[in-house]
């Protein structure tokens, strides 16, 4: 590696204990997961035709409730990939993976904060 790693204290703060959400984190995660589930249902339920509306709600909420951190940026990349694949109606296995990763990285963003 050409660049120097960050100090161990910084690494420890970032990677140890991030999986211990506060009550407030849990409320925010619950909101994200509800919107995520609505998007999932809208994409895969043949009766639904408003997946883009659900996608936009989730995207907007992530911008509002997740700190501006690397995890949020990764979350938004995965969510954008969901949009692209849904528009093209192809690669369903990859779409599911992007959906799952969106939810997981949003959780990390909320818990880790800034």
N, C-alpha and C positions, 0 to 999 in steps of 0.2 A: 504494500500500500504506500502510495506516495504522500498522502497527507497524514498528519498526526492525529491520533484519536483524541476525543475530548477527555478531560480529566475524569478519573474514576468516579468522583462524587457526582458529576453530571450524568454519567451513564447509570449509576445506581439509582438516582432520583427518577430517571426516565423508565427504567426497566424493572425495578423492584417495587412492589406494592401498587402498581397501577391497576391491578385487578381487584382493588378494594374500593368499590364505589361508595360514595356518600348517599344519604337518603335523597338529596337533591339530584345527584347523578342518576339515581334509579328512576326518579320521576321523568327526567328528560329522556332517558333511554326508553322508557315505556312509550313516550310520545313518538319517538323515532320508529320504534318497532311497530306501533299501530299504523303509521303512515307507510312503512315498508310492507306490512301485510296487505294493506289496501292496494298498493302498487302490484304486488305479487298476484293478488286475485284478479286485478284488472288486466294484467298481461295474459294470464293463463286461463281465465274463464271465457269461453267463447261468446257468452252473452254480453260481456262488458266490451265497451268500445271507447272508454275514456281513460285509457292507461296514461296518456300524455298529461292529462290534468293531475292525476295522482303523482306522476313523476315530478311535475313542477312543484306540487305542494311539498314533497319530500325534499327536493333540492333547496327550496326556499327555507324550509325549517332547518336543514343542516347548516345553511349559511347563518341563520339566526342563533342557533343554540350551541353549535360547536365552536370552540375556540379556533382562532386563526393559527392552526398549527399544521405540522406535516401530515398528521393523521387525517385532518379534514381535507387537505389537498388530495390525498390518496383516495379518500371516500368519494370525492367528487369526480375523480378520474374513473373509478369503477362505475359510478352512477351514470356518467356520460356514456360509458361503454354499453350499459344496459339500454339506454335510449337508442343508440346507434343500432344495436342488434335487434331490438324490438321493431324499429322502423323497417329493417331489412327482412324481418321474419325468418331468420336463419340461425343456425348454430345454437340450438336451445340448451344444450349442455353447458356451453360457455356462458350463455345468458344467466342460467341458474347460478353458476359460479360467481359471476359478477354481482348478482343480487346478494348472495351470501356474504361476499367480501365487503359490499357496501355497508351492510348492517354491522359486521364485525369491526370495521375500521371506524364507523361512526361512534360505536361504543367506546373504542379506544380514545378517540378524540375528546369525547365528553369527559371521560374519567381522567385522562392525563391533563386536560386543561391547556393552559398556555405554556 
